[in-house]
Amino acid sequence: MALHWSEDLAAAYLRCHGLALIDKNYRCRRGEIDLVMMEAAPGEEILVFVEVRYRKSSAYGAPEESVTKTKQK
């Protein structure tokens, strides 16, 4: 599945900050996550799950307000 341009932008930004893209639009029976990335820190690797939210305007609220408790779980 192709990434939405906002997901491409988020992935590029995170790659520029040292994270590696592992998977995109990962799906399982419990839902979907936009980006799965890996951050390599000295002596450890950290798996990072990224939910990308985009809004054309704030008329319906801020993007972070659209992440429900269900999505956070």
Helices and strands as residue ranges (DSSP letters): H 5-16, E 19-28, E 31-41, E 44-50, G 63-66, H 69-72
